[in-house]
Amino acid sequence: MADTPTDVTVNAPRRPTFTVAGLWTDVLGRLGVRALQLLLVGAVAGLLIFALLRLTVVVIPALIAIILACALWPLVRLTRRVMPKMLAAWTVFLGSLLVLGGVGTALVFSVINEWSTLVDQAVQGFNELRQVAEDIMSTMGITIDQQQIDGAIDTVTSFLTSSQFGTGAAMTLSAAGSFITGLVLLLVMLFFFLKDGDRIWAFFISWTPLHFRDNWIASGDKAMQTFGGYIRGTAIIAAVDAVGITIALLVLQVPLALPLGVVVFLGGFIPIVGATIAGALATLVALVANGPIVAVIVLAAVILVQQLESNFLQPVVMAQTLHLHALVILTALTAGTVLSGIVGAVLAVPLVAVAWGVIKVWTGRDEGAEGSAIDDAQDEIAAAHGRRTQDTHDDADADDAAPENTSDAEAAAEDAEVNPPNQ
């Protein structure tokens, strides 16, 4: 007797509801695979960062040399038109050293010439501030006797003459040796990048796959434009800030006007916070040396110069270079400071800007496509919000109309009971 369809269905093997393959194909499985990929990428990136941090004597000079070479490369190409490649590299290299050396020499001699005056004014200003602080604390009922002050001075003196301070001085000498080593390595790398930078980049490009070579070349161009434009634009903006504030300090006869101007110039290379800290330092020196009225005038001049720079000069100079949100800049500054101190703060922003530019090249968002993609996403968000709002209104209208329809149905049922239809 043949099996009925019911028997065949009952006796057929049932497909298991749980399979190993299903663990990797459902939503949770796909999320697990992606999380595993992210963990692997994060582990590789962490190991790379750890290795770079262990080799800061080599990595930091190399990064600074690359950035400076990108900034100076237009001069190299210009000089190569009229002189051999070697001579062009030496000309740009030595010219840069002469400019930087001249600035450093002017800074040192300015400090030496005005140091004694500044010390005397600083002592006088410190005594005045101390007297004001004692008056305020006595008004608030807080008293600090001379014995406590002498005890604090003795503590500082004993620390300066202790073995711990000697150990710190030894560490300072070691840091100075590392700085000199890194500086020499930086200069050597910078010269070779100026001389053979195009050949070095061509060597790396020759090892890339052909089907990705265009993206690699575009990434290199984007990195060079970002590094060079960032350094040149930041130097122009920092120079304008430094000149404006230095003129104000010279007019007000604040000591160390030229060194403070150099500090303002160097602080301009740390976005957002660098110029603010440098301006605060200039104001503090004016307060100690010239009194509160001059300090207020210096503060007003600093605020005025920085507002003119941020609202008028920076949008023109940096319009095509730095496309980063202020929150991203602050995050990069914090991370760079934690990882490598002041050098990390200086290098963090251009490195993040280059990384974002390379990502845009590989994702097809370069050359203005990013702005249109963001605008399209905003339009889609607004459209989705409008659809949800309309659906909510439709549901509310349906709920309002539901009681009326129920009343009509009940009335029809009652009428049917009173007047039954003819059988």
C-alpha positions in Angstrom: 0.0 0.0 0.0 1.5 3.3 -1.0 2.1 6.0 1.5 -0.4 8.7 1.6 0.8 12.3 1.3 0.2 12.7 5.0 2.5 9.8 5.8 5.2 11.2 3.5 5.0 14.6 5.1 5.2 13.1 8.6 8.0 10.7 7.8 10.2 13.3 5.9 13.2 14.6 7.8 12.5 17.9 9.4 14.9 20.8 8.7 16.7 21.8 11.9 15.8 25.2 13.2 19.4 25.7 14.5 22.4 25.5 12.2 26.0 26.5 12.5 25.8 28.4 9.3 22.9 30.4 10.6 25.1 31.7 13.4 27.1 33.7 10.8 24.2 34.7 8.4 21.7 36.2 10.8 21.8 39.8 12.1 23.8 38.9 15.2 26.2 36.8 13.2 26.9 39.6 10.7 27.4 42.0 13.6 29.9 39.6 15.2 31.9 39.2 12.0 32.1 43.0 11.6 33.0 43.4 15.3 35.8 40.8 14.9 37.1 42.7 11.8 37.1 45.9 13.8 39.0 44.3 16.7 41.6 43.0 14.3 42.0 46.3 12.6 42.2 48.1 16.0 44.8 45.6 17.2 47.0 46.2 14.2 46.6 49.9 14.5 47.4 49.8 18.2 50.5 47.7 17.6 51.6 50.2 14.9 51.1 53.2 17.1 52.9 51.4 20.0 55.9 50.7 17.7 55.9 54.3 16.4 55.9 55.7 20.0 58.9 53.5 20.8 60.8 55.0 17.9 59.9 58.6 18.4 63.6 59.7 17.8 63.1 58.5 14.2 59.4 58.9 13.6 58.9 62.5 14.7 61.9 63.8 12.7 60.7 61.9 9.7 57.1 63.3 10.0 58.4 66.9 10.5 60.8 66.5 7.5 58.0 65.2 5.3 55.7 68.1 6.3 58.4 70.7 5.8 59.4 69.2 2.4 55.8 69.4 1.2 55.7 73.0 2.2 59.0 73.8 0.5 58.5 71.7 -2.6 57.0 74.5 -4.7 60.3 76.4 -4.2 62.3 73.3 -5.2 60.3 73.0 -8.5 60.7 76.7 -9.1 64.5 76.6 -8.6 64.9 73.4 -10.7 63.8 75.4 -13.7 67.0 77.5 -13.6 69.5 75.2 -11.9 70.4 71.5 -11.4 68.5 69.4 -9.0 71.3 69.2 -6.5 71.9 72.9 -6.5 68.2 73.6 -6.2 67.9 71.4 -3.1 70.9 73.0 -1.5 69.6 76.5 -2.2 66.2 75.9 -0.7 67.6 73.9 2.2 70.2 76.5 3.2 67.8 79.4 2.6 65.4 77.8 5.0 68.1 77.3 7.6 69.2 80.9 7.3 65.6 82.2 7.9 65.1 79.9 10.9 68.6 80.6 12.3 68.0 84.3 12.0 64.7 84.1 13.9 66.4 82.0 16.6 69.3 84.4 16.9 67.1 87.4 17.2 65.1 85.7 19.9 68.1 84.7 22.0 69.7 88.2 21.8 66.4 89.9 22.6 66.0 87.8 25.7 69.7 88.4 26.8 69.4 92.2 26.3 66.2 92.6 28.2 66.5 89.8 30.8 67.8 92.0 33.7 65.1 94.6 33.2 62.4 91.9 33.1 63.7 90.2 36.2 63.7 93.5 38.2 60.1 94.3 37.0 59.0 90.7 37.6 60.2 90.9 41.3 58.5 94.2 41.8 55.3 92.9 40.1 55.4 89.7 42.2 55.7 91.7 45.4 52.7 93.9 44.4 50.7 90.8 43.5 51.6 89.2 46.8 50.5 92.3 48.7 47.2 92.4 46.8 46.7 88.7 47.6 47.5 89.2 51.3 45.0 92.1 51.4 42.3 90.0 49.8 42.9 87.0 52.1 42.9 89.2 55.2 39.6 90.7 54.1 38.2 87.2 53.8 39.6 86.1 57.1 42.4 84.0 55.7 45.9 84.7 57.2 49.2 83.4 56.1 52.1 84.3 58.3 55.7 84.9 57.3 56.8 81.6 58.8 54.6 79.7 56.3 56.0 81.6 53.4 59.6 81.0 54.6 58.8 77.3 55.0 57.5 77.0 51.4 60.7 78.8 50.2 62.9 76.4 52.2 61.0 73.4 50.7 61.7 74.6 47.2 65.3 75.3 48.0 65.8 71.9 49.6 64.3 70.3 46.5 66.6 72.2 44.2 69.6 71.0 46.2 68.4 67.4 46.6 69.4 64.3 44.7 65.9 64.2 43.1 66.6 67.5 41.3 70.0 66.1 40.2 68.2 63.1 38.7 65.8 65.4 36.9 68.8 67.5 35.6 70.4 64.3 34.3 67.1 63.4 32.6 67.1 66.9 31.1 70.6 66.3 29.7 69.5 63.0 28.2 66.5 64.7 26.7 68.8 67.4 25.2 70.9 64.7 23.7 67.9 63.1 22.1 66.8 66.5 20.8 70.1 67.1 19.2 70.1 63.6 17.6 66.6 64.1 16.3 67.4 67.6 15.0 70.4 66.3 13.0 68.3 63.4 11.6 65.6 65.9 10.7 68.0 68.1 8.8 69.5 65.1 6.9 66.0 63.7 6.0 64.8 67.2 4.9 67.7 67.6 2.5 67.2 64.2 0.9 63.4 64.8 0.6 64.1 68.1 -1.1 66.6 66.5 -3.4 65.0 63.2 -4.2 61.4 63.5 -2.9 59.8 62.8 -6.3 62.1 59.8 -6.9 61.3 58.4 -3.4 57.6 58.7 -4.0 57.9 57.2 -7.5 59.7 54.2 -5.9 56.8 53.6 -3.5 54.3 54.0 -6.4 56.1 51.4 -8.4 55.2 48.7 -5.8 51.5 49.5 -5.8 48.9 47.3 -7.8 48.1 48.7 -11.1 44.3 48.7 -10.5 44.8 50.9 -7.4 47.7 53.0 -8.7 45.5 56.0 -9.6 44.1 56.2 -6.1 47.6 55.9 -4.6 48.8 58.8 -6.8 45.8 60.9 -5.9 46.4 60.2 -2.2 50.0 61.4 -2.5 48.9 64.5 -4.3 46.3 65.1 -1.6 48.8 64.6 1.2 51.3 67.0 -0.3 48.7 69.7 -1.0 47.3 69.3 2.6 50.7 69.3 4.3 52.1 72.1 2.2 49.0 74.3 2.3 48.5 73.8 6.0 52.1 74.8 6.9 52.2 77.7 4.4 48.7 79.0 5.4 49.4 78.6 9.2 52.7 80.4 8.8 51.1 83.3 7.1 48.3 83.5 9.7 50.8 83.1 12.6 53.0 85.8 11.1 50.1 88.3 10.9 49.2 87.6 14.5 52.8 87.9 15.6 53.4 91.2 13.8 50.1 92.7 15.1 50.7 91.8 18.7 54.4 92.7 18.5 53.6 96.2 17.3 51.1 96.6 20.2 53.8 95.4 22.7 56.4 97.8 21.2 54.1 100.8 21.3 53.1 100.0 24.9 56.8 99.5 25.8 56.3 96.0 27.2 59.6 94.1 27.8 60.6 91.2 25.6 58.2 92.3 22.8 60.2 90.5 20.1 60.5 87.2 22.0 56.8 87.3 22.8 56.1 87.9 19.1 58.1 84.8 18.3 56.1 82.9 20.9 52.9 84.1 19.3 54.1 83.0 15.9 55.1 79.5 17.2 51.8 79.2 19.1 49.9 79.8 15.9 50.9 76.3 14.7 48.7 74.8 17.4 45.1 75.5 16.3 42.6 77.1 18.6 44.6 76.9 21.8 48.1 77.9 20.7 47.3 81.5 19.9 45.2 81.9 23.0 47.9 80.7 25.3 50.5 82.9 23.6 48.2 85.9 23.9 47.6 85.1 27.6 51.4 85.0 28.1 51.9 88.4 26.5 49.1 89.8 28.7 50.7 88.3 31.8 54.1 89.8 31.1 52.5 93.2 30.5 50.7 92.8 33.8 53.8 92.0 35.7 56.0 94.6 34.0 53.7 97.5 33.2 50.7 97.2 35.4 47.0 96.3 35.0 46.1 99.2 32.7 48.7 98.3 30.1 47.8 94.6 30.5 44.1 95.4 29.7 45.2 97.3 26.6 47.4 94.3 25.5 44.5 91.9 26.1 42.3 94.1 23.9 44.9 94.2 21.2 45.3 90.4 21.3 41.6 89.8 21.1 41.2 92.3 18.2 44.1 90.8 16.2 42.9 87.2 16.7 39.3 88.2 15.7 40.4 89.8 12.5 42.6 86.8 11.7 39.9 84.2 12.4 37.0 86.1 10.7 38.8 87.5 7.6 42.3 86.1 7.0 41.9 82.4 7.9 38.8 81.8 5.7 40.7 83.1 2.7 44.1 81.5 3.3 42.9 78.1 4.6 39.7 77.8 2.6 41.1 74.9 0.4 43.4 73.3 3.0 41.8 72.3 6.3 38.3 70.9 6.1 37.9 69.7 9.7 35.2 70.5 12.3 36.3 72.3 15.4 35.4 69.2 17.5 37.6 67.0 15.4 40.5 69.5 15.8 40.1 69.6 19.6 40.0 65.8 19.7 43.1 65.5 17.6 44.9 68.1 19.7 44.0 66.2 22.9 45.1 62.9 21.5 48.3 64.3 20.1 49.2 66.0 23.4 48.6 62.8 25.3 50.6 60.6 23.0 53.6 62.9 22.3 53.3 66.2 24.2 53.7 69.5 22.4 55.2 67.9 19.3 52.1 65.7 19.1 49.8 68.7 19.4 51.6 70.4 16.5 51.5 67.3 14.2 48.1 66.0 15.2 45.9 68.4 13.1 47.8 68.1 9.8 48.0 64.3 10.1 44.3 64.0 10.7 43.6 66.4 7.8 45.8 64.3 5.5 44.1 61.1 6.7 40.7 62.5 6.1 41.8 63.7 2.6 43.1 60.2 1.7 39.9 58.6 3.0 37.9 60.9 0.7 40.0 59.9 -2.2 39.5 56.2 -1.7 35.7 56.6 -1.0 35.1 58.8 -4.0 34.1 61.9 -2.0 37.0 64.0 -3.2 36.5 67.2 -5.4 33.3 68.4 -3.8 31.4 65.1 -3.7 31.5 65.1 0.1 29.4 68.2 0.4 26.7 66.9 -2.0 26.6 63.6 -0.2 26.0 65.4 3.1 23.4 67.6 1.6 21.6 64.5 0.1 21.7 62.8 3.5 20.2 65.9 5.2 17.4 66.0 2.6 16.7 62.3 3.1 16.6 62.8 6.9 14.2 65.7 6.5 12.0 63.7 4.1 11.9 60.7 6.5 11.0 63.0 9.3 8.2 64.5 7.2 6.9 61.0 6.4 6.8 60.0 10.0 5.1 63.2 11.0 2.4 62.6 8.3 1.9 59.0 9.4 1.4 60.2 13.0 -1.2 62.7 11.8 -2.9 60.0 9.7 -3.1 57.6 12.7 -4.5 60.3 14.9 -7.2 61.1 12.3 -8.1 57.4 12.1 -8.4 57.2 15.9 -10.6 60.2 15.9 -12.8 58.8 13.2 -13.0 55.3 14.8 -15.7 56.1 17.5 -18.0 57.6 14.9 -17.8 54.5 12.7 -18.5 52.3 15.8 -21.6 54.3 16.6 -22.9 53.9 13.1 -22.4 50.2 13.2 -24.1 49.9 16.6 -27.1 52.0 15.3 -27.4 49.7 12.3 -27.4 46.6 14.5 -30.1 48.0 16.7 -32.2 48.9 13.7 -31.8 45.3 12.4 -33.0 43.9 15.7 -36.1 46.1 15.8 -36.9 45.7 12.1 -35.7 42.3 11.1 -35.4 41.7 7.4 -38.1 39.7 5.6 -37.5 36.0 5.5 
